[in-house]
Amino acid sequence: MSNPTPTGRLISVADGHDLVFTRTLPGSVEDSWASITESERTARWIGAWEGVGAVGSTIRLKLGFEDDSPWADVQIIECFAPCRLRVLSVDEAGTWDVSMVLVPAGERTELTFTMHRVDRASIGGVGPGWEWYLDQLIASMSDTPLPRFEDYFPSQRGYFEELVP
C-alpha cells in the first residue's frame, strides 16, 4: 500500500490528549481478539510476547519490526475478553498507554485504538508509526503483504503535527 492516507485523530481529554485510530478488521471479534492477544498472532504484526497475560502482570514484548528488535516491558492494565485491552509500557522512548476496543461490525470487527496522553511533541513520529502497525495488523489477518514503514514516515509526519493545537 503506497501512500496510505493517515486517519488518526487527536482528542482533547481531561488529562491531556488522546490519539485515536479506527480500523475495520477482516475477522470476527474472537479472531480479532486472538490477533491482538495471542503471542503467535501478535508476532505477525508487532512482535511476540512472553509472560503471563493477566491483569496486573507485566509481559515482555519483543518488538519484531523495530531496529534491533528491542524488548519492552508491558503491564496489562485492563483485559475484558474479547472486547477491551489496555496496556502500559514505559521505556527510553516514553510512556505508551494504549487501549484497544473491539466491536462487532457484521462479519468484521471495528477496532478503536487509543494512545492515551500522547506527548504532543512526538506526535509526528508516533502517529505514522501507529498507522503502520495497525495496517500491519490488518495485513496479518488478511494474509496479504505487510506494508512498508517508508510509505508512512516521513510522509505522514506533517498531517500529525498539524493536529496539535
Secondary structure, 3 states (H helix, E strand, C coil): CCCCCCCCEEEEECCEEEEEEEEEECCCHHHHHHHHHCHHHHCCCCEEEECCCCCCCEEEEEECCCCCCCEEEEEEEEEECCCEEEEEEEECCEEEEEEEEEEEECCEEEEEEEEECCCHHHHHHHHHHHHHHHHHHHHHHHCCCCCCHHHCCCCCHHHHHHHCC
